[in-house]
Amino acid sequence: MTTAVAIQPAMPRPTPVPIAAARPKKQHKSSPGKENQVTGKSVGPVANIRTRRERPCDACRRRKSRCVIHEGAVLCVLCEFHKQECTFLQSPLPRKRKVVDGEKKDSPSGQKKSKPVDVEPPPLALPTPTITATAPSPPHQPPLGSLHIPHLGETLGLQQRQHSRYIGLSSPFDSLLVGLSHFDARNESPTDLGTLRRVNDHECFIMLPDENTHEYGEEADTLRQIELCVQPHAPALLELYFRVVHPSFPILQMHLFVERYRNGDRSFTPALMAGMYILALNWWSLDPKLAHHPRPDVARLEALAMTSLARSMAKPKLSTVQAGLLLLQRPEADNWSLTTQLVAIGQELGLHLDCSGWSIPRWEGGLRKRIAWALYMQDKWSSLIHGRPSHIFSANWAVQPITDDDFKEEGDGYDTRTEETENEHEENFRGQTLFAQMIGLTQIMAEVMDTFYTQVAIQDFKNAGKNSTSLILARAKPVQIKLRQWHERLPANVKMNAPTKSKFSSLGYLHLAYFATEITLHRRIVQSLTSDHDPYGLFMIRNAAKTRLISAMDFVNRLRPEHLQSFWYFASKINFTLIGTFGSLLWATAPAQEEAEFYKTRLREYRWTLSVSSNRAQFLDYAVSMLDASRSMLNNLAEKPSLAQQISSVGVPPKAVERSPKGMGSGSPMQGQIYGQMPELRRMQSGESFHGFGSGPGSGAGSLDGSVGGDGQ
C-alpha cells in the first residue's frame, strides 16, 4: 500500500490558529483594561480571540453567569439566546474572586481554572521531511480568513472543548418537552444543565464542557510525554500507520488528520496518537528509515495510552472510540472489558443510530458510520473469540449499510489535496472494499452466534434430545446459504488471487475470518453428534467438516510474505487457533484409529506451517502455543479401535476380514468397511434384497452408493 501522506517541506508556513478558537470579535474602541494593553507586539485577530477565551463577555459578567462560546459561533450562548450584542469592553479584574495586591495571583481554585489547557502545546521539532510540524508562532499571524481551518465547531463528536451525550427517549429529557425549547440557527438551546443540540426531529444530544471533567488539564502534558517517547520518528511512524493499517481499517479521517498535523495542530487526543504509534511500531524493522534506530519504549507508550484513554472516557468523543479500537488491534491485546466500555461509549455518542440526514457535516456522517461498523465488528468478533454474549443487538442497531460515499473526505475545511496515483487509488479502493466485505461477513458470523451459541439456543438443542443434530442442521441451512453466497459474490479485487503491486496486503484477515465462520458453524454440528447417530448422516457430516478443515489449512499454507507482513485484524490470532481447535475436535471424535491418525498428521503439518510463518507474523506464536495445549489434552484420549476391530464387533466372522483383498483394509477407510463387512461372495438369489452392512433389515448402515460416494480426500 502506498497511500500518499508524505508532505515534502516547502516554504515555511506560519503556525495556524488553533482549530477550536472562536471567531474574531467585532471591532470596538480600545478600553484601558489590561486585556487590551500590549507591550512590544502588534495585536492581531488571533490575540483578540484568545483574550475572549480567557474571560467572560460583559453581559455574562454582569449576570455572573458562565460564558460559553461554541466553536465557530459569533456570540456566546446566552447573548445569542437574549438576542443582544456580545461585547468584551469591561475590565476583566472583577473575574478574580480574591486579590491581595497587584502582584498576587488568583486563589488556588482560580489557578486551577486558569490553567493553560486550552492553549495548544508548542509544535515539536520533527525534522523528518514527511508529515512535518510548523515552526513556533511568528509575531505576526495572517488573518483568520486566510487559513484553511476544518469546521470542527460544526461537528457533533469532534469538538475540542465540549463533548456530546445522547438523550434517549426514556430519559428525563422528554422529547416533547425538548421540542418546546427555542433552538437557534445551530440547532442548539442553552439550559442550566448544558446545551441541547438537536440533530433531527427525533434525536437530541446535550453538549457539556470538557473543562468540568476530572483531570481535564492533564491531557496536554500526556501528549507531550507520548511525543517524547517517539521523537524524532513521529512523522515516519504516522506514515507507516497510514500506509499499512489505515487502508483496510479506515476509522480515521486521514486527510483531515494529516492537514491538521502538518499545520502544527497538537490538540489530538493523546490515546489516539499513542494508538497510532503503537500499531505502526509493528513494522519498525521493515522501514529503512527506522530499522537502524533504537526502537521506542512500547511499554511506556501503552501505559500512557491506557491512562489517557481512561481519562477521555469522562468526556467521550469519536476520538475516544477511535483510540480504543486502535489499541485493541494490537496483536497482544485481549481486553474484553475494554470492548464493553467502548460499546457503551459508542451508544452514548449515538453511534448505534442512523445519522443519515443529521445536521452535521457530511464527512462526519461517513466517519461516524465507519467507526460504528468498526465497533460492531469489534463486539461481534470479541464475542466469538471469548465465547461471551455480544453487547450489540439488532433490535437497537439502526446504522445503515456502508456505501462508497461514506469513505469520501471532501468538505473537511482543507481544499488543497494531493492527487492520487493510479496505484494508490487502486489500493485505497481495495482497502475500502475489504472493510465493507468484512462488515458483511461479520453480520453473517453474528447470525451464526445468535443461532447456535446463545443460552436460548443451547437450551433448545438440549430439549431436542436425540433430535438435536437434526434441529441444528435445519437451522444451519439458511446460514450456510448466506455464507456461500457471500463468498461467491466477493469482488474480484479482494479475492486472494487478486494482483497487487503493494508490499502489504491485508486480504488474509478477511478470508481467514471466512474460514473461522465456517468452522464455528460446523463445530457446533460436530459437537452434537452421538455414537448412535445414523451412520450415513454421521459420515456426511464428518466428511463436510473434514473438507472445511483441509480448505482452511491449505489457505494458511498459501499465505505469502505480503500477506503475513501486513495488518491483521485483532481476531486473526484466535481465528488461526480455531482451525487447530477444529482439527483437534475431529481427532478427538474420530470413530476409528485410522481417521484419528489422519487428523493427527494434518495438525502436525499445520503446526509446522504456523511456526515457520511466525517469523514474518509474530502473533502466530500464540496459535502454536494453543495447538500444543490442545495436543497435551489429547494425550488423555483413549485409544480408538481400528476399522477391523469395529467390523469384528458387529458380528462378522474374523475369517471374513482375512478374505479381504490384501491392503484394502488399511487403505481407504470406506473401502475397508465395504470389503471387511462382506461375509462371503455369492450371487444374489431372485427375491433377495440388500439391507446394508448390519445383521438384518433396518440396521441403518446407509446405502452402498452413499457410503462410497463421499470420501472427500
C-alpha positions in Angstrom: 0.0 0.0 0.0 1.4 3.3 -0.9 -1.1 5.8 0.4 0.2 9.3 -0.2 0.7 11.1 3.1 4.2 12.3 2.6 4.4 16.0 2.5 7.7 17.4 1.3 8.9 20.6 3.0 8.2 23.8 1.1 8.1 27.4 2.0 7.9 27.9 5.8 4.3 28.2 7.0 3.2 30.3 9.9 1.5 28.4 12.6 -2.3 28.5 12.1 -4.8 29.4 14.7 -5.9 26.6 17.0 -8.8 24.7 15.4 -11.2 25.3 18.3 -10.6 29.1 18.6 -13.7 31.3 18.4 -14.3 33.8 15.5 -12.8 37.3 15.8 -14.9 39.7 17.7 -16.3 42.8 16.2 -14.0 45.8 16.2 -14.5 48.1 19.3 -12.6 51.0 20.7 -9.8 50.1 22.9 -10.5 50.0 26.6 -8.0 50.8 29.3 -8.5 47.3 30.6 -5.5 45.0 31.0 -6.5 42.7 28.2 -6.1 45.5 25.6 -2.7 46.5 26.7 0.1 45.0 24.5 3.8 45.6 25.0 6.2 45.3 22.1 3.9 43.2 19.9 1.1 44.1 17.5 -2.3 42.8 18.3 -3.9 40.7 15.5 -7.2 38.8 15.4 -5.7 35.7 17.0 -4.7 37.6 20.1 -8.2 39.0 20.4 -9.7 35.6 20.1 -7.6 34.1 22.8 -8.4 37.1 25.1 -12.1 36.3 24.6 -11.5 32.7 25.6 -9.8 33.7 28.8 -12.7 35.9 30.2 -16.5 36.2 30.0 -18.3 38.7 27.9 -19.6 41.9 29.6 -23.2 40.6 29.8 -22.2 37.3 31.4 -20.0 39.1 33.8 -22.9 41.3 34.9 -25.2 38.3 35.3 -22.3 36.3 37.0 -23.1 33.5 34.5 -20.7 31.2 32.8 -19.8 32.5 29.3 -19.8 29.8 26.7 -18.7 30.5 23.1 -19.2 27.5 20.8 -16.6 26.8 18.2 -17.5 28.8 15.1 -20.0 31.0 16.9 -20.0 34.8 16.8 -21.9 35.3 20.0 -21.8 33.4 23.3 -24.7 31.1 24.1 -26.6 33.5 26.5 -26.1 36.6 24.3 -27.4 34.7 21.3 -30.4 33.5 23.4 -31.2 37.0 24.6 -30.6 38.5 21.2 -28.1 41.0 22.4 -24.6 42.1 21.4 -21.7 40.1 22.8 -19.0 42.7 23.9 -15.7 42.5 25.7 -15.1 46.1 26.7 -15.1 46.0 30.5 -12.0 45.2 32.6 -11.5 41.6 33.5 -10.4 42.3 37.1 -13.8 41.6 38.7 -13.4 38.0 37.3 -10.8 37.4 40.0 -12.5 36.5 43.2 -9.8 37.4 45.6 -6.8 39.7 45.1 -4.5 40.6 48.0 -2.3 43.0 46.0 -1.3 43.8 42.4 1.5 41.2 42.5 -0.6 38.3 43.9 -2.2 35.6 41.7 -5.6 34.2 42.0 -6.7 31.8 44.7 -5.8 28.1 44.3 -9.2 27.4 42.8 -8.6 30.3 40.4 -5.2 28.9 39.5 -6.8 25.6 38.6 -9.3 27.3 36.3 -6.8 29.5 34.7 -4.6 26.5 33.8 -3.5 27.0 30.1 -5.2 23.8 29.0 -7.0 25.5 26.0 -3.7 26.6 24.5 -2.2 24.0 22.3 1.3 22.9 23.2 4.1 24.3 21.1 4.8 22.3 18.0 7.5 19.7 18.4 10.6 19.7 16.3 10.1 17.0 13.7 12.9 17.1 11.2 11.7 14.2 9.1 10.7 15.6 5.7 7.3 13.9 5.6 4.5 14.8 7.9 6.1 17.9 9.4 5.0 20.4 12.0 5.5 24.1 11.6 7.9 26.4 13.5 6.8 28.3 16.6 4.3 31.1 16.1 5.8 34.3 14.5 5.0 37.7 15.9 2.5 38.5 13.2 0.0 35.9 12.1 -2.2 36.0 9.0 -5.9 36.9 9.2 -8.1 34.0 10.3 -9.9 34.0 7.0 -6.8 33.2 5.1 -6.2 29.9 6.9 -7.7 26.6 5.9 -9.3 25.5 9.2 -11.6 22.5 9.3 -15.0 23.2 10.7 -14.7 21.1 13.8 -17.1 23.5 15.6 -19.9 22.3 13.4 -19.3 18.7 14.2 -21.1 16.7 16.9 -18.5 14.3 18.0 -15.2 16.1 17.3 -15.4 19.4 19.1 -12.3 20.2 21.2 -13.7 21.9 24.3 -17.0 20.2 24.7 -18.5 16.7 24.3 -21.9 15.3 23.5 -24.1 12.7 25.2 -27.1 11.1 23.6 -30.5 11.8 25.1 -32.7 8.6 24.9 -36.5 8.5 24.7 -36.9 7.3 28.2 -34.5 9.8 29.8 -35.8 12.7 32.0 -35.4 15.0 28.9 -38.8 14.1 27.4 -38.7 14.5 23.6 -42.0 16.6 23.7 -40.6 18.9 26.3 -37.3 19.2 24.4 -39.3 20.2 21.3 -40.8 23.2 23.2 -37.3 24.7 23.6 -36.1 27.5 21.4 -33.3 26.3 19.0 -31.1 28.7 17.2 -29.6 28.5 13.7 -27.1 25.9 15.0 -30.0 23.8 16.4 -28.8 24.5 19.9 -30.7 25.6 23.0 -28.9 26.5 26.3 -30.1 25.1 29.6 -28.8 25.2 33.1 -27.5 21.6 32.7 -25.9 22.1 29.3 -26.6 23.0 25.8 -29.2 20.9 23.9 -28.3 20.1 20.3 -30.9 18.7 18.1 -29.7 16.7 15.1 -33.1 16.0 13.6 -36.7 15.9 14.6 -36.3 12.8 16.8 -32.7 12.7 18.2 -31.1 15.2 20.6 -27.8 15.5 22.4 -26.6 17.5 25.4 -23.3 19.3 24.9 -21.2 19.6 28.1 -17.9 21.5 28.6 -14.7 19.4 28.8 -13.2 21.6 31.5 -15.6 20.4 34.1 -14.3 16.8 33.8 -11.8 15.2 36.1 -8.1 15.8 35.2 -9.0 17.8 32.1 -5.8 19.8 32.3 -3.6 16.7 32.2 -4.0 15.9 28.5 -1.5 18.4 27.2 1.2 17.0 29.4 0.3 13.4 28.5 0.5 14.3 24.8 4.0 15.8 25.3 5.2 12.6 27.0 3.8 10.5 24.2 5.6 12.6 21.6 8.8 12.5 23.6 8.7 8.7 23.5 8.8 8.6 19.7 10.9 11.6 18.9 12.2 12.3 16.3 10.4 9.5 14.5 6.7 10.5 14.9 6.2 11.6 11.3 7.7 8.3 9.9 5.5 6.2 12.3 2.4 8.1 11.1 3.3 7.4 7.5 3.7 3.7 8.4 0.3 3.8 10.0 -1.5 5.4 7.0 0.4 3.1 4.6 -0.2 -0.3 6.3 -3.1 0.0 8.8 -5.4 2.7 7.6 -6.4 1.4 4.1 -8.1 -1.8 5.4 -9.1 -0.3 8.7 -10.3 3.3 7.8 -11.7 4.6 11.1 -9.8 8.0 10.8 -10.4 10.9 8.6 -7.0 10.7 7.0 -6.8 14.0 5.1 -8.2 16.0 8.0 -5.7 14.4 10.3 -2.7 14.9 8.1 -3.5 18.6 7.3 -4.0 19.4 11.0 -0.8 17.6 11.9 1.5 19.2 9.3 0.0 22.7 10.1 1.1 22.4 13.7 -2.2 21.4 15.4 -1.3 19.4 18.6 -4.8 19.2 20.1 -5.3 15.5 19.2 -6.5 13.0 21.8 -3.3 11.5 23.4 -4.7 8.0 23.5 -5.4 8.2 19.7 -1.9 9.4 18.9 -0.4 6.7 21.1 -2.6 4.0 19.5 -1.4 5.0 16.0 2.3 5.0 17.1 1.9 1.6 18.9 0.4 -0.1 15.8 3.0 1.4 13.5 5.8 0.1 15.6 4.9 -3.4 14.4 6.5 -2.5 11.1 9.5 -0.6 12.5 12.1 -3.2 11.3 10.6 -3.1 7.8 11.0 0.6 7.3 14.5 1.5 6.0 14.3 4.9 7.7 13.6 3.4 11.1 15.2 0.0 11.2 18.7 1.2 12.2 17.4 3.4 15.1 16.6 2.3 18.7 13.0 1.2 19.0 10.8 3.4 21.2 9.7 2.2 24.6 6.4 0.4 23.7 5.5 -0.4 27.3 5.8 3.3 28.2 3.6 4.2 25.3 1.0 1.6 26.2 0.9 2.8 29.8 0.4 6.4 28.7 -2.2 5.4 26.2 -4.4 3.4 28.6 -4.2 6.2 31.2 -5.2 8.8 28.7 -8.0 6.6 27.3 -9.5 6.1 30.8 -9.4 9.9 31.3 -11.0 10.6 28.0 -14.0 8.3 28.8 -15.2 11.1 31.2 -15.7 13.3 28.1 -16.3 10.9 25.3 -15.8 11.8 21.7 -15.4 10.0 18.5 -11.6 10.1 19.1 -12.2 8.1 22.3 -13.7 5.2 20.4 -11.1 5.5 17.6 -8.3 5.3 20.2 -9.9 2.3 21.9 -10.4 0.4 18.7 -6.8 1.0 17.6 -5.4 -0.1 20.9 -7.5 -3.3 20.7 -5.9 -4.1 17.3 -2.5 -4.8 19.0 -1.5 -8.4 18.4 -1.2 -8.9 22.2 -4.3 -7.1 23.1 -7.0 -9.2 24.7 -9.3 -6.9 26.6 -13.0 -8.0 26.8 -13.8 -5.3 29.4 -12.4 -2.5 27.2 -14.6 -3.7 24.3 -17.6 -3.5 26.6 -16.7 0.0 27.6 -16.3 1.2 24.0 -19.7 -0.2 23.1 -21.2 1.8 26.0 -19.3 5.0 24.9 -20.5 4.4 21.3 -24.1 4.3 22.5 -23.5 7.5 24.5 -22.3 9.2 21.3 -25.2 7.8 19.3 -23.1 5.6 17.1 -25.9 3.0 17.1 -28.3 5.4 15.4 -28.9 6.2 11.7 -27.1 9.5 11.2 -28.4 10.0 7.7 -29.9 13.4 7.5 -28.5 14.7 10.7 -27.5 18.4 10.9 -23.7 17.5 10.9 -21.1 17.9 8.2 -21.4 15.2 5.5 -17.9 13.9 6.1 -18.6 13.4 9.8 -21.6 11.3 8.9 -19.4 9.0 6.8 -16.8 8.9 9.6 -19.5 8.0 12.2 -20.7 5.1 10.1 -17.2 3.7 9.6 -16.5 4.0 13.4 -19.9 2.5 14.2 -19.4 -0.6 12.0 -15.8 -1.0 13.3 -17.3 -1.0 16.8 -19.9 -3.5 15.7 -17.2 -5.8 14.3 -15.1 -5.4 17.5 -18.1 -6.5 19.6 -19.1 -9.4 17.5 -15.7 -10.9 16.9 -14.8 -10.4 20.6 -18.0 -12.4 21.4 -16.8 -15.2 19.2 -13.2 -15.5 20.3 -14.1 -15.1 24.0 -17.3 -17.2 23.9 -19.3 -14.5 25.7 -22.5 -12.7 25.0 -22.5 -9.8 22.5 -23.5 -6.3 23.7 -24.9 -5.1 20.4 -28.4 -6.3 19.4 -30.1 -6.0 16.0 -33.2 -4.5 17.6 -31.2 -1.5 18.7 -28.8 -1.2 15.8 -30.1 1.4 13.2 -26.8 2.1 11.3 -27.3 2.0 7.6 -25.1 -0.2 5.3 -21.9 1.4 4.4 -21.5 2.9 0.9 -18.7 4.3 -1.2 -19.8 7.9 -0.3 -19.0 7.1 3.4 -15.3 7.0 2.6 -15.2 10.4 0.9 -13.4 13.1 2.8 -14.4 16.3 1.0 -15.7 19.2 3.0 -13.4 18.9 5.9 -12.2 22.5 5.6 -9.0 21.8 3.6 -9.4 22.4 -0.1 -5.9 21.5 -1.3 -5.5 17.8 -1.9 -2.7 15.7 -3.3 -3.7 13.8 -6.4 -3.6 10.0 -6.0 -1.6 7.9 -8.4 -3.3 5.1 -10.2 -1.7 2.5 -7.9 -2.7 4.5 -4.8 -6.3 4.8 -6.0 -6.4 1.1 -6.7 -5.1 0.1 -3.3 -7.3 2.6 -1.4 -10.3 1.3 -3.2 -9.3 -2.3 -2.4 -9.0 -1.4 1.3 -12.4 0.2 1.3 -13.9 -2.9 -0.4 -12.1 -5.1 2.1 -13.5 -3.1 5.1 -17.1 -3.2 3.6 -16.9 -7.0 2.9 -15.6 -7.6 6.4 -18.7 -5.9 7.7 -21.0 -8.1 5.6 -19.2 -11.3 6.8 -19.4 -10.2 10.4 -23.1 -9.9 10.1 -23.3 -13.5 8.9 -21.0 -14.6 11.7 -23.2 -12.8 14.2 -26.1 -14.7 12.9 -24.2 -18.0 13.5 -23.5 -16.9 17.1 -27.1 -15.9 17.7 -28.5 -19.1 16.1 -26.2 -21.7 17.8 -24.3 -20.2 20.8 -26.8 -18.2 22.8 -28.2 -19.6 26.0 -31.7 -19.9 24.5 -30.3 -21.9 21.5 -28.3 -24.2 23.8 -31.4 -25.0 25.8 -33.4 -25.6 22.6 -30.8 -28.2 21.5 -30.8 -29.7 24.9 -34.5 -30.1 24.9 -34.5 -31.7 21.5 -32.5 -34.7 22.9 -31.7 -37.2 20.1 -33.1 -34.8 17.5 -30.7 -32.0 18.4 -28.5 -32.7 15.4 -31.5 -32.6 13.1 -32.6 -29.3 14.6 -29.1 -27.8 14.3 -28.9 -28.9 10.6 -32.3 -27.3 9.9 -31.2 -24.0 11.4 -27.8 -24.2 9.8 -29.1 -24.4 6.2 -30.1 -20.8 5.7 -27.0 -19.5 7.3 -24.8 -21.8 5.2 -26.6 -20.4 2.1 -25.8 -16.8 3.1 -22.2 -17.7 3.8 -21.8 -19.4 0.4 -23.4 -16.6 -1.4 -21.2 -14.1 0.3 -18.1 -16.0 -0.8 -19.3 -16.4 -4.4 -20.1 -12.7 -4.7 -16.8 -11.4 -3.4 -15.5 -8.6 -5.7 -12.5 -9.6 -7.7 -10.2 -7.1 -6.1 -10.4 -8.7 -2.7 -10.0 -12.3 -3.7 -6.8 -13.9 -2.6 -5.5 -14.3 -6.1 -6.1 -10.6 -6.9 -2.9 -9.0 -8.3 -1.3 -6.3 -6.2 1.7 -4.0 -6.6 1.9 -3.3 -2.9 4.3 -4.8 -0.4 1.5 -5.2 2.1 -1.9 -6.9 1.5 -4.4 -7.4 4.3 -6.7 -9.6 2.3 -5.6 -12.5 4.5 -7.6 -11.4 7.5 -10.8 -11.3 5.5 -10.5 -14.8 4.1 -9.3 -16.2 7.4 -12.4 -14.7 9.0 -14.5 -16.6 6.4 -12.9 -19.9 7.3 -13.3 -19.1 11.1 -17.1 -18.5 10.5 -17.4 -21.8 8.6 -15.6 -23.7 11.3 -17.7 -22.1 14.0 -20.8 -23.3 12.3 -19.6 -26.9 11.6 -18.0 -27.1 15.0 -21.5 -26.9 16.6 -22.8 -29.6 14.3 -19.9 -32.0 15.1 -20.4 -31.3 18.8 -24.0 -32.5 18.6 -23.1 -35.9 17.1 -23.5 -39.0 19.3 -22.3 -42.6 18.9 -25.8 -43.9 18.0 -26.2 -41.4 15.2 -27.3 -42.6 11.8 -24.0 -43.9 10.2 -24.7 -42.4 6.8 -25.6 -39.0 8.3 -22.6 -39.3 10.6 -20.3 -39.9 7.6 -21.7 -37.0 5.6 -21.4 -34.5 8.5 -17.9 -35.5 9.3 -16.9 -35.5 5.7 -18.2 -32.0 5.2 -16.3 -30.9 8.4 -13.2 -32.6 7.1 -13.4 -30.7 3.8 -13.7 -27.3 5.6 -10.7 -28.2 7.8 -8.5 -29.1 4.8 -9.5 -26.0 2.9 -8.7 -23.8 5.9 -5.3 -25.4 6.4 -4.5 -25.1 2.7 -5.3 -21.4 2.8 -2.8 -20.9 5.6 -0.2 -22.8 3.5 -0.7 -20.4 0.6 -0.2 -17.2 2.5 2.7 -15.2 1.0 5.1 -12.6 2.7 3.0 -9.7 1.6 0.0 -11.2 3.5 1.9 -12.3 6.6 3.7 -8.9 7.0 0.6 -6.8 6.6 -2.0 -5.7 9.1 -4.1 -8.5 10.6 -7.4 -7.8 12.3 -7.4 -8.3 16.0 -9.4 -11.6 15.9 -6.9 -13.2 13.4 -4.7 -14.6 16.2 -7.7 -16.6 17.5 -9.0 -17.4 14.1 -5.7 -19.2 13.2 -6.1 -21.0 16.5 -9.7 -22.1 15.8 -8.5 -24.0 12.8 -6.3 -26.1 15.0 -9.0 -26.4 17.6 -11.4 -27.8 15.0 -8.8 -30.3 13.8 -8.3 -31.4 17.4 -12.1 -31.8 17.8 -12.3 -34.0 14.7 -9.4 -36.0 16.0 -11.0 -36.5 19.5 -14.4 -37.5 18.0 -13.0 -39.7 15.2 -14.8 -43.1 15.3 -11.7 -45.1 14.2 -8.0 -45.1 14.7 -7.2 -44.6 11.0 -9.3 -41.3 10.9 -7.7 -40.1 14.1 -4.2 -40.7 12.6 -5.2 -38.6 9.6 -6.1 -35.6 11.7 -3.0 -36.1 13.9 -0.8 -35.9 10.8 -2.6 -32.8 9.4 -2.3 -31.0 12.7 1.4 -31.7 12.9 1.8 -30.2 9.4 -0.4 -27.2 10.4 1.8 -26.5 13.4 4.9 -26.6 11.3 3.3 -24.1 8.9 2.4 -21.7 11.7 5.8 -21.9 13.3 7.5 -21.1 10.0 5.1 -18.3 9.2 5.6 -16.7 12.7 9.0 -15.4 11.5 7.0 -12.8 9.5 3.9 -12.7 11.7 5.0 -13.0 15.3 1.4 -13.2 16.7 1.2 -16.7 15.2 3.3 -17.9 18.2 0.0 -17.8 20.1 -1.7 -20.2 17.8 1.3 -22.5 18.0 1.1 -22.4 21.8 -2.6 -23.2 21.7 -2.0 -26.1 19.4 0.5 -27.5 21.9 -2.0 -27.1 24.7 -4.7 -29.0 22.7 -2.2 -31.7 22.0 -1.4 -32.1 25.7 -5.2 -32.5 26.3 -5.4 -35.2 23.6 -2.8 -37.3 25.4 -5.6 -38.3 27.8 -7.7 -39.6 24.9 -8.4 -43.3 25.0 -7.0 -45.4 22.2 -9.5 -45.8 19.4 -10.4 -49.1 17.8 -9.2 -49.8 14.2 -11.7 -50.4 11.4 -11.0 -54.1 11.5 -11.9 -54.2 15.2 -15.1 -52.3 14.6 -16.1 -54.8 11.9 -15.5 -57.8 14.1 -17.5 -56.2 16.9 -20.7 -56.2 14.8 -20.7 -60.0 14.4 -18.8 -60.5 11.2 -16.6 -63.6 11.4 -12.9 -62.8 11.6 -12.2 -65.0 8.6 -14.3 -62.7 6.5 -11.8 -59.9 7.3 -9.0 -62.3 6.2 -10.7 -62.8 2.8 -10.5 -59.1 2.1 -8.1 -58.2 -0.8 -4.7 -57.6 0.6 -4.1 -53.9 1.5 -7.6 -52.8 1.1 -8.4 -52.8 4.8 -5.6 -50.4 5.6 -6.1 -48.1 2.5 -9.2 -46.1 2.2 -11.3 -46.3 5.3 -14.5 -46.7 3.3 -13.1 -49.5 1.2 -12.0 -51.2 4.4 -15.6 -51.1 5.6 -17.0 -52.4 2.3 -14.7 -55.4 1.9 -14.5 -56.1 5.6 -18.2 -56.5 6.1 -18.9 -58.9 3.3 -19.3 -62.4 4.9 -18.9 -64.1 1.5 -19.1 -63.5 -2.2 -22.1 -65.2 -3.8 -24.7 -64.5 -6.4 -27.9 -62.9 -5.0 -31.0 -65.1 -5.5 -34.1 -63.7 -7.1 -36.3 -62.0 -4.5 -33.4 -61.3 -2.1 -32.6 -57.6 -1.3 -29.6 -55.8 0.2 -30.2 -54.4 3.7 -26.9 -52.8 4.4 -24.0 -54.0 6.4 -25.8 -54.8 9.6 -27.2 -58.1 10.8 -30.6 -57.6 9.2 -33.0 -55.3 7.6 -33.4 -51.8 9.0 -29.9 -51.7 10.5 -29.5 -48.2 9.2 -25.9 -48.6 8.0 -26.6 -46.5 4.9 -26.6 -47.3 1.2 -23.6 -48.6 -0.6 -23.6 -45.7 -3.1 -24.0 -43.2 -0.4 -21.2 -44.6 1.7 -18.7 -44.8 -1.1 -19.5 -41.5 -2.6 -18.1 -39.0 -0.1 -14.6 -39.6 1.0 -13.6 -36.0 0.3 -9.9 -36.5 0.4 
